[in-house]
Amino acid sequence: MAATTNVPILSLSKPPKFHNPSTFLGSSSFPQSKPNRELESYKVYRKKIGIVCGLPLLVDPWAPIIDSQSIATQLFAFSLFPYIGFLYFITKSKTAPNLTLFGFYFLLAFVGATIPAGIYAKVHYGTSLSNVDWLHGGAESLLTLTNLFIVLGLRTGLRKTRNAEKNASTSNSELKEK
């Protein structure tokens, strides 16, 4: 007699239907959806097929969706380490104009403001930061300031370099005349 499991058999020809609650911007309440039993059983089913011959599969070939939200969060967190390394080395080199260097550090203020704003949007409005205009606009304004600091600093640095080259060429021509 074959062993039975409590996992219902799902058709692999069509993915399960996912129901997302609709949200209303500007209100803290939104309709709660009923638990989706088909989705819950599908998650159990995926856990069962996620191991083949005792080896875990890294990717479920039958998965209809990839959880891009969790991947993006992990990549975002990991990307801070190379950026901090970049800040260390550009500061140590002392070649970047001061305003540009400030702009690169100011990007951390953008990151620091975006994280709590995203949490607030999720808790208060039940949606992501990109769907709450006033929070998203405020966070993006910090990114705009960052870009302005970097560009204005580079512009100042280029002007100083041009002026230094002009002064050096005029002083060289004066030395040749004497």
N, C-alpha and C positions, 0 to 999 in steps of 0.2 A: 504494500500500500504506500502511495506517495505522500510525502510530507506536505502539509498545507500551510499557507501563510495567511495572515490577516490583511494582506495588501490586495486591494481590489485590482482587477485586471483593467488596464487602461488601453485604449486604442492608440497605437503609435502613428496612425495615419493623420490624426489631427491633434494639435496641442490643446491643453486645457484652456478654458476661458478664464481670464484674469479680470477681476472687477476692482477698479480703483474708485475710492470715494471721490465724489466731486467736491470741490472746494469753492468757497465764495470769498474773494478777497475783500478785506475790510471787515470781516466778521470773525470772531474767534470760534464760532461753532460751525461745524460742518457735519453732514449726515455720516453716520458710521455704517459701514457695510456689514452684512452678516458674514460669519465665518464661511469661507469657501471650502467646503469639504472636498471638492474635486482637487483643489490646489493642495490641500494638506495631504491627501493620499498620493498625489503626484510627487510631493517632496519625499515621502517615505519610499516611494517607488524608485526615485532617483538615487537615494541612499543605497538601496539594495543593488542596483545595477552599477554603482560607482566602484565596486570591487570586482575584478575579474581575475580568477585564479589566485586569489590571495593578494593581488597587487592593486593598489588604488589607482583609478584613472584620474589624471590631472584635469582632463576636460571630458565632460559627458557628451558624447556625440549625439545623443537624442534630445538634448536640452533645447527647447524652443527659444530661450532667451539667455543672455549673459547678463549678470548683474553688474552693469557698467558703473553704477553708483559706488559700489564698494571698491571696484578697481580704481576708479578715479580718486577716491579718498586715500587709498594706499599709495598711489603714485604721487599725489600731492604731498603727503607726509614725507615720503622718501626724497622728493626733489629738494627739500629744504637743506639736506646735508651737502650736496654739491654746491648749492647757492651760498651757503655759509663759507665753504672752502673758497669759492670765488671771491667773496668779500674779504676774506683774510689775505689772499694773495694780491688783490688789487690795492688793498690798503698798504701792505708791506712794500709793494713796488714803488709807491709814491710817484706814479706817473700820471694818474688820473687827476683832472682838475677837481678842486674841492667841491664845487657844486654838483658835479657829476657823481662824485663819491657819495655825497649826501643823498642824491637821488637813488642810488643803488641801495643805500641803507633804508631809505624811506619806503622802499618796496616792502620791507618787513612790517611797516605800519599798516600798509594795505592788507597784508596777510593777517596781521593781528586783529584788524577790524572786521575782516571778512568772516573769520571763523565764528565769533559770537553772533554776528548778524545772521549767518546761516542757521545757527542753532535757534536763534529767536524766531526766525521765519518758520522753521520746522515746528517748534513748540506752539507758537502763538497762532500761526495761520495754517499749519498742517501741510505746507508745501515747501518747495525749495526756494532758496534766496533769489534765484533768477525770476521767480514769478511774483515777487513783492517789489513793485517798482521803486518805492521810496527808499527801501533798504538797499536794493541793488544799485540804485543811482548814487546813493551816498558812498557805498563802498567803491564803486567805479570812479568816483571823483578823486579818491585817493590815488588810484592808478594813473589818472590823468595828470595829477600833480607830480607823481613820480616821473612820468615821461617828460614833463616840462623841465624838471630839475636836471635830468640827464642831458637833454638836448641843449638847454641853455648853457650848461657847464661845458659841454663839448664845443659849442660855438665860441665860448669865451676862450677856451684852450687853443682852438685853431687860430683865433685872432691874435692871441699872444705869440704863437709860433710864427705867424706871418710877420708880425711887427719885429720880432727878434731877428728873423732872416733879413728883413729890409734894413734894419739897423746894422747888422753884421756886414751886409754887402756895401752899404754906403761908407762904413768905416774902413773897409778893405780898399775901396776905390780912393778914399782920401789918403790912405797910406801910400798907395802906388803913385799918386800925384806928387807927394813930397819927396 
